[in-house]
Amino acid sequence: MQVKVTVAVGRRIVAAEDVSDAKVKAALRQAGRDMGAKLESVTCPEHGKAPWNVRVHFSATGNGDIKYESCCEKLGKKVGEALG
Ligand SMILES: [Zn+2]
């Protein structure tokens, strides 16, 4: 599953691919891949749908804030469980 990763750089929001620091970029992309892997098998028990438009934004202090679209609360709960 594709997870879009962005990060706060000063007052700007930058996509992980556009981060100039190679180490930071690698870490961000890895975080996105890890999250995608965790969500790979998550589907709604009622509608059988997976979450979509999954993205995570990291603040300058490194806190990740995940956002996604889901069909209903049950899927949201599953996502929460998967991400622990
Ligand atoms: Zn649902």
PDB file of the backbone (N, CA, C, O) and the ligand in Angstrom, with CONECT records:
HET     ZN  A 101       1
ATOM      1  N   MET A   1       0.846  -1.202   0.000  1.00  0.00           N
ATOM      2  CA  MET A   1       0.000   0.000   0.000  1.00  0.00           C
ATOM      3  C   MET A   1       0.877   1.246   0.000  1.00  0.00           C
ATOM      4  O   MET A   1       1.848   1.336   0.751  1.00  0.00           O
ATOM      5  N   GLN A   2       0.528   2.185  -0.834  1.00  0.00           N
ATOM      6  CA  GLN A   2       1.287   3.422  -0.965  1.00  0.00           C
ATOM      7  C   GLN A   2       0.896   4.406   0.143  1.00  0.00           C
ATOM      8  O   GLN A   2      -0.282   4.716   0.319  1.00  0.00           O
ATOM      9  N   VAL A   3       1.874   4.882   0.873  1.00  0.00           N
ATOM     10  CA  VAL A   3       1.624   5.883   1.905  1.00  0.00           C
ATOM     11  C   VAL A   3       2.403   7.143   1.545  1.00  0.00           C
ATOM     12  O   VAL A   3       3.618   7.103   1.352  1.00  0.00           O
ATOM     13  N   LYS A   4       1.695   8.248   1.457  1.00  0.00           N
ATOM     14  CA  LYS A   4       2.327   9.513   1.109  1.00  0.00           C
ATOM     15  C   LYS A   4       2.921  10.126   2.381  1.00  0.00           C
ATOM     16  O   LYS A   4       2.222  10.296   3.380  1.00  0.00           O
ATOM     17  N   VAL A   5       4.193  10.448   2.335  1.00  0.00           N
ATOM     18  CA  VAL A   5       4.865  10.973   3.517  1.00  0.00           C
ATOM     19  C   VAL A   5       5.278  12.425   3.291  1.00  0.00           C
ATOM     20  O   VAL A   5       5.906  12.759   2.286  1.00  0.00           O
ATOM     21  N   THR A   6       4.917  13.270   4.236  1.00  0.00           N
ATOM     22  CA  THR A   6       5.360  14.663   4.186  1.00  0.00           C
ATOM     23  C   THR A   6       6.001  15.011   5.526  1.00  0.00           C
ATOM     24  O   THR A   6       5.773  14.344   6.535  1.00  0.00           O
ATOM     25  N   VAL A   7       6.801  16.066   5.511  1.00  0.00           N
ATOM     26  CA  VAL A   7       7.490  16.470   6.733  1.00  0.00           C
ATOM     27  C   VAL A   7       7.542  17.996   6.800  1.00  0.00           C
ATOM     28  O   VAL A   7       7.624  18.680   5.780  1.00  0.00           O
ATOM     29  N   ALA A   8       7.493  18.503   8.024  1.00  0.00           N
ATOM     30  CA  ALA A   8       7.600  19.940   8.229  1.00  0.00           C
ATOM     31  C   ALA A   8       9.069  20.324   8.235  1.00  0.00           C
ATOM     32  O   ALA A   8       9.864  19.804   9.018  1.00  0.00           O
ATOM     33  N   VAL A   9       9.413  21.246   7.343  1.00  0.00           N
ATOM     34  CA  VAL A   9      10.775  21.786   7.325  1.00  0.00           C
ATOM     35  C   VAL A   9      10.627  23.281   7.516  1.00  0.00           C
ATOM     36  O   VAL A   9      10.239  23.999   6.595  1.00  0.00           O
ATOM     37  N   GLY A  10      10.937  23.744   8.711  1.00  0.00           N
ATOM     38  CA  GLY A  10      10.657  25.132   9.043  1.00  0.00           C
ATOM     39  C   GLY A  10       9.159  25.353   8.947  1.00  0.00           C
ATOM     40  O   GLY A  10       8.388  24.659   9.610  1.00  0.00           O
ATOM     41  N   ARG A  11       8.747  26.290   8.149  1.00  0.00           N
ATOM     42  CA  ARG A  11       7.310  26.552   8.010  1.00  0.00           C
ATOM     43  C   ARG A  11       6.727  25.908   6.769  1.00  0.00           C
ATOM     44  O   ARG A  11       5.547  26.072   6.462  1.00  0.00           O
ATOM     45  N   ARG A  12       7.569  25.175   6.060  1.00  0.00           N
ATOM     46  CA  ARG A  12       7.102  24.533   4.837  1.00  0.00           C
ATOM     47  C   ARG A  12       6.753  23.070   5.072  1.00  0.00           C
ATOM     48  O   ARG A  12       7.232  22.445   6.019  1.00  0.00           O
ATOM     49  N   ILE A  13       5.923  22.544   4.206  1.00  0.00           N
ATOM     50  CA  ILE A  13       5.628  21.111   4.217  1.00  0.00           C
ATOM     51  C   ILE A  13       6.224  20.522   2.957  1.00  0.00           C
ATOM     52  O   ILE A  13       5.905  20.942   1.845  1.00  0.00           O
ATOM     53  N   VAL A  14       7.096  19.541   3.145  1.00  0.00           N
ATOM     54  CA  VAL A  14       7.853  18.975   2.033  1.00  0.00           C
ATOM     55  C   VAL A  14       7.524  17.489   1.902  1.00  0.00           C
ATOM     56  O   VAL A  14       7.405  16.781   2.902  1.00  0.00           O
ATOM     57  N   ALA A  15       7.377  17.024   0.661  1.00  0.00           N
ATOM     58  CA  ALA A  15       7.175  15.594   0.429  1.00  0.00           C
ATOM     59  C   ALA A  15       8.484  14.866   0.709  1.00  0.00           C
ATOM     60  O   ALA A  15       9.566  15.405   0.480  1.00  0.00           O
ATOM     61  N   ALA A  16       8.375  13.629   1.210  1.00  0.00           N
ATOM     62  CA  ALA A  16       9.575  12.862   1.564  1.00  0.00           C
ATOM     63  C   ALA A  16      10.558  12.813   0.394  1.00  0.00           C
ATOM     64  O   ALA A  16      11.769  12.908   0.595  1.00  0.00           O
ATOM     65  N   GLU A  17      10.035  12.663  -0.842  1.00  0.00           N
ATOM     66  CA  GLU A  17      10.905  12.548  -2.021  1.00  0.00           C
ATOM     67  C   GLU A  17      11.693  13.834  -2.271  1.00  0.00           C
ATOM     68  O   GLU A  17      12.736  13.817  -2.924  1.00  0.00           O
ATOM     69  N   ASP A  18      11.184  14.940  -1.746  1.00  0.00           N
ATOM     70  CA  ASP A  18      11.825  16.224  -2.022  1.00  0.00           C
ATOM     71  C   ASP A  18      12.767  16.682  -0.907  1.00  0.00           C
ATOM     72  O   ASP A  18      13.336  17.772  -0.971  1.00  0.00           O
ATOM     73  N   VAL A  19      12.922  15.839   0.109  1.00  0.00           N
ATOM     74  CA  VAL A  19      13.838  16.190   1.197  1.00  0.00           C
ATOM     75  C   VAL A  19      15.272  16.069   0.690  1.00  0.00           C
ATOM     76  O   VAL A  19      15.637  15.056   0.094  1.00  0.00           O
ATOM     77  N   SER A  20      16.082  17.095   0.925  1.00  0.00           N
ATOM     78  CA  SER A  20      17.437  17.101   0.358  1.00  0.00           C
ATOM     79  C   SER A  20      18.406  16.232   1.163  1.00  0.00           C
ATOM     80  O   SER A  20      19.347  15.673   0.600  1.00  0.00           O
ATOM     81  N   ASP A  21      18.184  16.117   2.464  1.00  0.00           N
ATOM     82  CA  ASP A  21      19.059  15.296   3.302  1.00  0.00           C
ATOM     83  C   ASP A  21      18.774  13.816   3.043  1.00  0.00           C
ATOM     84  O   ASP A  21      17.685  13.322   3.338  1.00  0.00           O
ATOM     85  N   ALA A  22      19.765  13.116   2.488  1.00  0.00           N
ATOM     86  CA  ALA A  22      19.552  11.725   2.075  1.00  0.00           C
ATOM     87  C   ALA A  22      19.169  10.815   3.239  1.00  0.00           C
ATOM     88  O   ALA A  22      18.356   9.904   3.079  1.00  0.00           O
ATOM     89  N   LYS A  23      19.752  11.060   4.402  1.00  0.00           N
ATOM     90  CA  LYS A  23      19.449  10.214   5.559  1.00  0.00           C
ATOM     91  C   LYS A  23      18.016  10.419   6.035  1.00  0.00           C
ATOM     92  O   LYS A  23      17.301   9.468   6.349  1.00  0.00           O
ATOM     93  N   VAL A  24      17.623  11.677   6.080  1.00  0.00           N
ATOM     94  CA  VAL A  24      16.255  11.999   6.500  1.00  0.00           C
ATOM     95  C   VAL A  24      15.263  11.441   5.493  1.00  0.00           C
ATOM     96  O   VAL A  24      14.239  10.867   5.862  1.00  0.00           O
ATOM     97  N   LYS A  25      15.579  11.617   4.219  1.00  0.00           N
ATOM     98  CA  LYS A  25      14.715  11.117   3.161  1.00  0.00           C
ATOM     99  C   LYS A  25      14.535   9.601   3.284  1.00  0.00           C
ATOM    100  O   LYS A  25      13.420   9.089   3.188  1.00  0.00           O
ATOM    101  N   ALA A  26      15.642   8.896   3.498  1.00  0.00           N
ATOM    102  CA  ALA A  26      15.588   7.441   3.630  1.00  0.00           C
ATOM    103  C   ALA A  26      14.739   7.037   4.831  1.00  0.00           C
ATOM    104  O   ALA A  26      13.950   6.096   4.752  1.00  0.00           O
ATOM    105  N   ALA A  27      14.902   7.745   5.932  1.00  0.00           N
ATOM    106  CA  ALA A  27      14.146   7.430   7.148  1.00  0.00           C
ATOM    107  C   ALA A  27      12.649   7.663   6.939  1.00  0.00           C
ATOM    108  O   ALA A  27      11.818   6.879   7.397  1.00  0.00           O
ATOM    109  N   LEU A  28      12.325   8.731   6.255  1.00  0.00           N
ATOM    110  CA  LEU A  28      10.917   9.057   6.008  1.00  0.00           C
ATOM    111  C   LEU A  28      10.281   8.029   5.080  1.00  0.00           C
ATOM    112  O   LEU A  28       9.155   7.581   5.299  1.00  0.00           O
ATOM    113  N   ARG A  29      11.027   7.665   4.041  1.00  0.00           N
ATOM    114  CA  ARG A  29      10.483   6.689   3.091  1.00  0.00           C
ATOM    115  C   ARG A  29      10.309   5.339   3.771  1.00  0.00           C
ATOM    116  O   ARG A  29       9.348   4.618   3.505  1.00  0.00           O
ATOM    117  N   GLN A  30      11.248   5.004   4.652  1.00  0.00           N
ATOM    118  CA  GLN A  30      11.152   3.748   5.379  1.00  0.00           C
ATOM    119  C   GLN A  30       9.917   3.766   6.291  1.00  0.00           C
ATOM    120  O   GLN A  30       9.188   2.778   6.383  1.00  0.00           O
ATOM    121  N   ALA A  31       9.699   4.888   6.951  1.00  0.00           N
ATOM    122  CA  ALA A  31       8.530   5.012   7.839  1.00  0.00           C
ATOM    123  C   ALA A  31       7.247   4.809   7.040  1.00  0.00           C
ATOM    124  O   ALA A  31       6.312   4.156   7.504  1.00  0.00           O
ATOM    125  N   GLY A  32       7.213   5.375   5.837  1.00  0.00           N
ATOM    126  CA  GLY A  32       6.051   5.208   4.967  1.00  0.00           C
ATOM    127  C   GLY A  32       5.853   3.764   4.556  1.00  0.00           C
ATOM    128  O   GLY A  32       4.732   3.255   4.529  1.00  0.00           O
ATOM    129  N   ARG A  33       6.976   3.102   4.231  1.00  0.00           N
ATOM    130  CA  ARG A  33       6.888   1.690   3.836  1.00  0.00           C
ATOM    131  C   ARG A  33       6.425   0.816   4.996  1.00  0.00           C
ATOM    132  O   ARG A  33       5.602  -0.082   4.818  1.00  0.00           O
ATOM    133  N   ASP A  34       6.964   1.088   6.193  1.00  0.00           N
ATOM    134  CA  ASP A  34       6.575   0.317   7.387  1.00  0.00           C
ATOM    135  C   ASP A  34       5.073   0.439   7.625  1.00  0.00           C
ATOM    136  O   ASP A  34       4.379  -0.540   7.899  1.00  0.00           O
ATOM    137  N   MET A  35       4.598   1.682   7.509  1.00  0.00           N
ATOM    138  CA  MET A  35       3.183   1.926   7.750  1.00  0.00           C
ATOM    139  C   MET A  35       2.332   1.226   6.689  1.00  0.00           C
ATOM    140  O   MET A  35       1.301   0.628   6.996  1.00  0.00           O
ATOM    141  N   GLY A  36       2.776   1.310   5.454  1.00  0.00           N
ATOM    142  CA  GLY A  36       2.064   0.656   4.363  1.00  0.00           C
ATOM    143  C   GLY A  36       1.991  -0.847   4.580  1.00  0.00           C
ATOM    144  O   GLY A  36       0.964  -1.472   4.314  1.00  0.00           O
ATOM    145  N   ALA A  37       3.096  -1.428   5.069  1.00  0.00           N
ATOM    146  CA  ALA A  37       3.137  -2.868   5.304  1.00  0.00           C
ATOM    147  C   ALA A  37       2.161  -3.264   6.412  1.00  0.00           C
ATOM    148  O   ALA A  37       1.483  -4.288   6.321  1.00  0.00           O
ATOM    149  N   LYS A  38       2.101  -2.440   7.454  1.00  0.00           N
ATOM    150  CA  LYS A  38       1.184  -2.725   8.564  1.00  0.00           C
ATOM    151  C   LYS A  38      -0.273  -2.670   8.128  1.00  0.00           C
ATOM    152  O   LYS A  38      -1.124  -3.385   8.656  1.00  0.00           O
ATOM    153  N   LEU A  39      -0.541  -1.809   7.155  1.00  0.00           N
ATOM    154  CA  LEU A  39      -1.931  -1.609   6.729  1.00  0.00           C
ATOM    155  C   LEU A  39      -2.323  -2.510   5.564  1.00  0.00           C
ATOM    156  O   LEU A  39      -3.485  -2.551   5.158  1.00  0.00           O
ATOM    157  N   GLU A  40      -1.347  -3.224   5.036  1.00  0.00           N
ATOM    158  CA  GLU A  40      -1.558  -4.032   3.843  1.00  0.00           C
ATOM    159  C   GLU A  40      -2.760  -4.969   3.957  1.00  0.00           C
ATOM    160  O   GLU A  40      -3.548  -5.110   3.021  1.00  0.00           O
ATOM    161  N   SER A  41      -2.884  -5.605   5.122  1.00  0.00           N
ATOM    162  CA  SER A  41      -3.927  -6.624   5.263  1.00  0.00           C
ATOM    163  C   SER A  41      -5.157  -6.110   6.008  1.00  0.00           C
ATOM    164  O   SER A  41      -6.045  -6.887   6.357  1.00  0.00           O
ATOM    165  N   VAL A  42      -5.205  -4.809   6.247  1.00  0.00           N
ATOM    166  CA  VAL A  42      -6.329  -4.258   7.005  1.00  0.00           C
ATOM    167  C   VAL A  42      -7.515  -3.982   6.089  1.00  0.00           C
ATOM    168  O   VAL A  42      -7.419  -3.206   5.138  1.00  0.00           O
ATOM    169  N   THR A  43      -8.616  -4.624   6.392  1.00  0.00           N
ATOM    170  CA  THR A  43      -9.837  -4.344   5.636  1.00  0.00           C
ATOM    171  C   THR A  43     -11.005  -4.232   6.608  1.00  0.00           C
ATOM    172  O   THR A  43     -10.960  -4.759   7.720  1.00  0.00           O
ATOM    173  N   CYS A  44     -12.024  -3.554   6.179  1.00  0.00           N
ATOM    174  CA  CYS A  44     -13.211  -3.380   7.004  1.00  0.00           C
ATOM    175  C   CYS A  44     -13.970  -4.708   7.128  1.00  0.00           C
ATOM    176  O   CYS A  44     -14.225  -5.374   6.125  1.00  0.00           O
ATOM    177  N   PRO A  45     -14.328  -5.088   8.354  1.00  0.00           N
ATOM    178  CA  PRO A  45     -15.060  -6.341   8.544  1.00  0.00           C
ATOM    179  C   PRO A  45     -16.458  -6.294   7.925  1.00  0.00           C
ATOM    180  O   PRO A  45     -17.041  -7.332   7.609  1.00  0.00           O
ATOM    181  N   GLU A  46     -16.976  -5.110   7.759  1.00  0.00           N
ATOM    182  CA  GLU A  46     -18.332  -4.988   7.237  1.00  0.00           C
ATOM    183  C   GLU A  46     -18.369  -4.753   5.727  1.00  0.00           C
ATOM    184  O   GLU A  46     -19.202  -5.324   5.022  1.00  0.00           O
ATOM    185  N   HIS A  47     -17.460  -3.908   5.238  1.00  0.00           N
ATOM    186  CA  HIS A  47     -17.497  -3.527   3.823  1.00  0.00           C
ATOM    187  C   HIS A  47     -16.371  -4.134   2.992  1.00  0.00           C
ATOM    188  O   HIS A  47     -16.377  -4.033   1.765  1.00  0.00           O
ATOM    189  N   GLY A  48     -15.399  -4.768   3.663  1.00  0.00           N
ATOM    190  CA  GLY A  48     -14.305  -5.400   2.935  1.00  0.00           C
ATOM    191  C   GLY A  48     -13.362  -4.421   2.262  1.00  0.00           C
ATOM    192  O   GLY A  48     -12.571  -4.810   1.403  1.00  0.00           O
ATOM    193  N   LYS A  49     -13.440  -3.155   2.644  1.00  0.00           N
ATOM    194  CA  LYS A  49     -12.596  -2.141   2.012  1.00  0.00           C
ATOM    195  C   LYS A  49     -11.317  -1.913   2.818  1.00  0.00           C
ATOM    196  O   LYS A  49     -11.283  -2.090   4.035  1.00  0.00           O
ATOM    197  N   ALA A  50     -10.274  -1.517   2.102  1.00  0.00           N
ATOM    198  CA  ALA A  50      -9.033  -1.106   2.756  1.00  0.00           C
ATOM    199  C   ALA A  50      -9.060   0.417   2.885  1.00  0.00           C
ATOM    200  O   ALA A  50      -9.767   1.087   2.132  1.00  0.00           O
ATOM    201  N   PRO A  51      -8.296   0.971   3.834  1.00  0.00           N
ATOM    202  CA  PRO A  51      -8.236   2.436   3.905  1.00  0.00           C
ATOM    203  C   PRO A  51      -7.594   2.978   2.629  1.00  0.00           C
ATOM    204  O   PRO A  51      -6.782   2.288   2.011  1.00  0.00           O
ATOM    205  N   TRP A  52      -7.939   4.187   2.227  1.00  0.00           N
ATOM    206  CA  TRP A  52      -7.334   4.762   1.017  1.00  0.00           C
ATOM    207  C   TRP A  52      -6.880   6.184   1.304  1.00  0.00           C
ATOM    208  O   TRP A  52      -7.212   6.783   2.327  1.00  0.00           O
ATOM    209  N   ASN A  53      -6.107   6.697   0.356  1.00  0.00           N
ATOM    210  CA  ASN A  53      -5.511   8.034   0.507  1.00  0.00           C
ATOM    211  C   ASN A  53      -4.793   8.148   1.853  1.00  0.00           C
ATOM    212  O   ASN A  53      -4.995   9.095   2.612  1.00  0.00           O
ATOM    213  N   VAL A  54      -3.959   7.162   2.118  1.00  0.00           N
ATOM    214  CA  VAL A  54      -3.232   7.139   3.389  1.00  0.00           C
ATOM    215  C   VAL A  54      -2.023   8.058   3.297  1.00  0.00           C
ATOM    216  O   VAL A  54      -1.229   7.960   2.362  1.00  0.00           O
ATOM    217  N   ARG A  55      -1.891   8.942   4.262  1.00  0.00           N
ATOM    218  CA  ARG A  55      -0.723   9.822   4.275  1.00  0.00           C
ATOM    219  C   ARG A  55      -0.300  10.076   5.711  1.00  0.00           C
ATOM    220  O   ARG A  55      -1.118  10.028   6.629  1.00  0.00           O
ATOM    221  N   VAL A  56       0.962  10.342   5.893  1.00  0.00           N
ATOM    222  CA  VAL A  56       1.473  10.622   7.229  1.00  0.00           C
ATOM    223  C   VAL A  56       2.340  11.877   7.165  1.00  0.00           C
ATOM    224  O   VAL A  56       3.161  12.048   6.264  1.00  0.00           O
ATOM    225  N   HIS A  57       2.133  12.739   8.142  1.00  0.00           N
ATOM    226  CA  HIS A  57       2.894  13.986   8.199  1.00  0.00           C
ATOM    227  C   HIS A  57       3.729  13.998   9.477  1.00  0.00           C
ATOM    228  O   HIS A  57       3.216  13.786  10.576  1.00  0.00           O
ATOM    229  N   PHE A  58       5.015  14.247   9.309  1.00  0.00           N
ATOM    230  CA  PHE A  58       5.890  14.333  10.471  1.00  0.00           C
ATOM    231  C   PHE A  58       6.162  15.791  10.809  1.00  0.00           C
ATOM    232  O   PHE A  58       6.522  16.591   9.945  1.00  0.00           O
ATOM    233  N   SER A  59       5.982  16.119  12.085  1.00  0.00           N
ATOM    234  CA  SER A  59       6.290  17.467  12.529  1.00  0.00           C
ATOM    235  C   SER A  59       7.805  17.611  12.633  1.00  0.00           C
ATOM    236  O   SER A  59       8.539  16.631  12.503  1.00  0.00           O
ATOM    237  N   ALA A  60       8.263  18.823  12.866  1.00  0.00           N
ATOM    238  CA  ALA A  60       9.697  19.088  12.978  1.00  0.00           C
ATOM    239  C   ALA A  60      10.299  18.312  14.149  1.00  0.00           C
ATOM    240  O   ALA A  60      11.497  18.028  14.152  1.00  0.00           O
ATOM    241  N   THR A  61       9.488  17.971  15.128  1.00  0.00           N
ATOM    242  CA  THR A  61       9.988  17.225  16.285  1.00  0.00           C
ATOM    243  C   THR A  61       9.919  15.715  16.053  1.00  0.00           C
ATOM    244  O   THR A  61      10.307  14.933  16.921  1.00  0.00           O
ATOM    245  N   GLY A  62       9.421  15.303  14.875  1.00  0.00           N
ATOM    246  CA  GLY A  62       9.437  13.884  14.531  1.00  0.00           C
ATOM    247  C   GLY A  62       8.171  13.127  14.880  1.00  0.00           C
ATOM    248  O   GLY A  62       8.123  11.905  14.742  1.00  0.00           O
ATOM    249  N   ASN A  63       7.155  13.828  15.325  1.00  0.00           N
ATOM    250  CA  ASN A  63       5.897  13.149  15.612  1.00  0.00           C
ATOM    251  C   ASN A  63       5.117  12.905  14.331  1.00  0.00           C
ATOM    252  O   ASN A  63       4.902  13.818  13.534  1.00  0.00           O
ATOM    253  N   GLY A  64       4.699  11.664  14.145  1.00  0.00           N
ATOM    254  CA  GLY A  64       3.953  11.316  12.948  1.00  0.00           C
ATOM    255  C   GLY A  64       2.456  11.435  13.174  1.00  0.00           C
ATOM    256  O   GLY A  64       1.927  11.005  14.199  1.00  0.00           O
ATOM    257  N   ASP A  65       1.785  12.029  12.195  1.00  0.00           N
ATOM    258  CA  ASP A  65       0.336  12.189  12.268  1.00  0.00           C
ATOM    259  C   ASP A  65      -0.253  11.533  11.020  1.00  0.00           C
ATOM    260  O   ASP A  65      -0.100  12.031   9.904  1.00  0.00           O
ATOM    261  N   ILE A  66      -0.929  10.405  11.238  1.00  0.00           N
ATOM    262  CA  ILE A  66      -1.431   9.654  10.087  1.00  0.00           C
ATOM    263  C   ILE A  66      -2.868  10.051   9.774  1.00  0.00           C
ATOM    264  O   ILE A  66      -3.694  10.253  10.664  1.00  0.00           O
ATOM    265  N   LYS A  67      -3.134  10.156   8.475  1.00  0.00           N
ATOM    266  CA  LYS A  67      -4.493  10.464   8.032  1.00  0.00           C
ATOM    267  C   LYS A  67      -4.857   9.512   6.904  1.00  0.00           C
ATOM    268  O   LYS A  67      -3.991   9.075   6.146  1.00  0.00           O
ATOM    269  N   TYR A  68      -6.131   9.196   6.797  1.00  0.00           N
ATOM    270  CA  TYR A  68      -6.575   8.284   5.738  1.00  0.00           C
ATOM    271  C   TYR A  68      -8.080   8.425   5.592  1.00  0.00           C
ATOM    272  O   TYR A  68      -8.762   8.986   6.449  1.00  0.00           O
ATOM    273  N   GLU A  69      -8.573   7.900   4.484  1.00  0.00           N
ATOM    274  CA  GLU A  69     -10.018   7.834   4.287  1.00  0.00           C
ATOM    275  C   GLU A  69     -10.453   6.417   4.610  1.00  0.00           C
ATOM    276  O   GLU A  69      -9.736   5.455   4.336  1.00  0.00           O
ATOM    277  N   SER A  70     -11.641   6.300   5.196  1.00  0.00           N
ATOM    278  CA  SER A  70     -12.152   4.957   5.483  1.00  0.00           C
ATOM    279  C   SER A  70     -13.657   4.950   5.257  1.00  0.00           C
ATOM    280  O   SER A  70     -14.321   5.986   5.290  1.00  0.00           O
ATOM    281  N   CYS A  71     -14.175   3.737   5.025  1.00  0.00           N
ATOM    282  CA  CYS A  71     -15.598   3.627   4.730  1.00  0.00           C
ATOM    283  C   CYS A  71     -16.447   3.862   5.979  1.00  0.00           C
ATOM    284  O   CYS A  71     -17.566   4.367   5.890  1.00  0.00           O
ATOM    285  N   CYS A  72     -15.909   3.492   7.142  1.00  0.00           N
ATOM    286  CA  CYS A  72     -16.690   3.635   8.363  1.00  0.00           C
ATOM    287  C   CYS A  72     -15.794   3.528   9.597  1.00  0.00           C
ATOM    288  O   CYS A  72     -14.587   3.315   9.485  1.00  0.00           O
ATOM    289  N   GLU A  73     -16.389   3.676  10.751  1.00  0.00           N
ATOM    290  CA  GLU A  73     -15.643   3.651  12.011  1.00  0.00           C
ATOM    291  C   GLU A  73     -14.970   2.308  12.279  1.00  0.00           C
ATOM    292  O   GLU A  73     -13.911   2.241  12.903  1.00  0.00           O
ATOM    293  N   LYS A  74     -15.604   1.246  11.797  1.00  0.00           N
ATOM    294  CA  LYS A  74     -15.039  -0.087  12.051  1.00  0.00           C
ATOM    295  C   LYS A  74     -13.675  -0.224  11.391  1.00  0.00           C
ATOM    296  O   LYS A  74     -12.745  -0.790  11.965  1.00  0.00           O
ATOM    297  N   LEU A  75     -13.572   0.299  10.186  1.00  0.00           N
ATOM    298  CA  LEU A  75     -12.272   0.258   9.507  1.00  0.00           C
ATOM    299  C   LEU A  75     -11.280   1.163  10.239  1.00  0.00           C
ATOM    300  O   LEU A  75     -10.109   0.815  10.392  1.00  0.00           O
ATOM    301  N   GLY A  76     -11.747   2.304  10.680  1.00  0.00           N
ATOM    302  CA  GLY A  76     -10.876   3.204  11.440  1.00  0.00           C
ATOM    303  C   GLY A  76     -10.301   2.520  12.677  1.00  0.00           C
ATOM    304  O   GLY A  76      -9.136   2.710  13.027  1.00  0.00           O
ATOM    305  N   LYS A  77     -11.132   1.731  13.323  1.00  0.00           N
ATOM    306  CA  LYS A  77     -10.696   1.005  14.518  1.00  0.00           C
ATOM    307  C   LYS A  77      -9.637  -0.026  14.149  1.00  0.00           C
ATOM    308  O   LYS A  77      -8.641  -0.185  14.855  1.00  0.00           O
ATOM    309  N   LYS A  78      -9.858  -0.725  13.041  1.00  0.00           N
ATOM    310  CA  LYS A  78      -8.886  -1.725  12.554  1.00  0.00           C
ATOM    311  C   LYS A  78      -7.546  -1.076  12.248  1.00  0.00           C
ATOM    312  O   LYS A  78      -6.488  -1.615  12.571  1.00  0.00           O
ATOM    313  N   VAL A  79      -7.610   0.080  11.628  1.00  0.00           N
ATOM    314  CA  VAL A  79      -6.384   0.798  11.279  1.00  0.00           C
ATOM    315  C   VAL A  79      -5.634   1.165  12.558  1.00  0.00           C
ATOM    316  O   VAL A  79      -4.417   0.999  12.649  1.00  0.00           O
ATOM    317  N   GLY A  80      -6.379   1.667  13.542  1.00  0.00           N
ATOM    318  CA  GLY A  80      -5.773   2.019  14.820  1.00  0.00           C
ATOM    319  C   GLY A  80      -5.089   0.832  15.467  1.00  0.00           C
ATOM    320  O   GLY A  80      -3.991   0.953  16.010  1.00  0.00           O
ATOM    321  N   GLU A  81      -5.741  -0.310  15.404  1.00  0.00           N
ATOM    322  CA  GLU A  81      -5.168  -1.534  15.984  1.00  0.00           C
ATOM    323  C   GLU A  81      -3.908  -1.962  15.239  1.00  0.00           C
ATOM    324  O   GLU A  81      -2.916  -2.362  15.849  1.00  0.00           O
ATOM    325  N   ALA A  82      -3.961  -1.873  13.909  1.00  0.00           N
ATOM    326  CA  ALA A  82      -2.826  -2.308  13.081  1.00  0.00           C
ATOM    327  C   ALA A  82      -1.597  -1.445  13.338  1.00  0.00           C
ATOM    328  O   ALA A  82      -0.469  -1.937  13.326  1.00  0.00           O
ATOM    329  N   LEU A  83      -1.820  -0.171  13.569  1.00  0.00           N
ATOM    330  CA  LEU A  83      -0.694   0.742  13.784  1.00  0.00           C
ATOM    331  C   LEU A  83      -0.237   0.732  15.234  1.00  0.00           C
ATOM    332  O   LEU A  83       0.824   1.256  15.575  1.00  0.00           O
ATOM    333  N   GLY A  84      -1.055   0.130  16.071  1.00  0.00           N
ATOM    334  CA  GLY A  84      -0.684  -0.010  17.477  1.00  0.00           C
ATOM    335  C   GLY A  84      -0.446   1.300  18.165  1.00  0.00           C
ATOM    336  O   GLY A  84      -0.127   1.325  19.354  1.00  0.00           O
TER     337      GLY A  84
HETATM  338 ZN    ZN A 101     -16.653  -0.133   6.558  1.00  0.00          ZN2+
END
